[in-house]
């Protein structure tokens, strides 16, 4: 029989001489329970927000992007890239040519990113979900058409149903001297009809998507592309295919997955999550260290028991372990109850959406998203376990000092 654990259990549930001891122990347990529940709920909400935000970015972000290691463009007309188009693992192979340009609609002007794409780009099934007005069409009976981001459309007040007014795009001509007599001759000027407006995130909403051939004429680029965007078949492992691309493409190219393409947003989400975790952990530590007061009063209450155990031959180590286990049981029971509350909240929020988003965000999602990760439960449990051990160890030392005082008195 584990004597320290047996005695600690008896002390936990036995009636104390002073009700204040039970009250302080209960407050300590409730504090740890609330702190643990708050920590796991906040981490779960951050998981849900991370998935929601990344899904928005992933709508327009390919699984893999091939970029030049140096410079802005490269020639995709190589044997390997031509074979890659017909690779059975590849779902869509999109050649992209993009550059900033001046956009003009009626009397308004703005600078935006012009993104020319080949027609495999339209294989993305999520594109239609981004459309706020019109359709995601890049070619119609009258010729080329474009899809503009909501930020640009709002600034330029582009009317997608106006068949007569087209969007004008100006791009500097390449390899020519500056013409001081007529500066307009230094620019390529092309017009295109806007067929739709998409809305994802501000990073994308300040751009315009056009057919690749139109972009080549505008930017004066006959062969080169800025990047190649690749989406894979459902059962293909992205990391394995990325390694395969890196081996065959060579050092002249940079292969990036979605995380690397949106490095700043991934970093921001992780930083915010860990910052909140650290702040809530400090609050939890305060609740855990309330156990010191509870155990200190328990030691005072059990001075006679300590004297009897000591006279029966109990070592200082055994008595110290009794109060160490007592403190651990109080805090860890609070932690387990907090994790259970967090789990219940997850199922209620996930299934019923108890906490709603603000009115301005209801078009995107009606209630706060939430995501369950078991490693978060382990993280909270280990965090509480470490600090409860430290707090209980400090309190148990007080019991050993009491033994010395008793021995001196005897």
Secondary structure as UniProt FT lines:
FT   HELIX           3..13
FT   HELIX           19..60
FT   STRAND          64..68
FT   STRAND          74..75
FT   HELIX           79..85
FT   TURN            88..89
FT   STRAND          90..105
FT   TURN            106..107
FT   STRAND          108..117
FT   HELIX           119..123
FT   TURN            125..126
FT   HELIX           127..130
FT   STRAND          131..134
FT   STRAND          139..140
FT   TURN            141..142
FT   STRAND          143..149
FT   HELIX           150..156
FT   TURN            160..161
FT   STRAND          167..172
FT   HELIX           183..186
FT   STRAND          187..198
FT   HELIX           202..205
FT   STRAND          207..211
FT   HELIX           212..219
FT   STRAND          224..225
FT   STRAND          227..232
FT   TURN            234..235
FT   HELIX           238..249
FT   TURN            251..252
FT   STRAND          253..257
FT   HELIX           258..261
FT   HELIX           263..288
FT   TURN            289..290
FT   HELIX           291..301
FT   HELIX           303..311
FT   TURN            312..313
FT   HELIX           316..352
FT   HELIX           359..361
FT   TURN            362..364
FT   HELIX           374..409
//
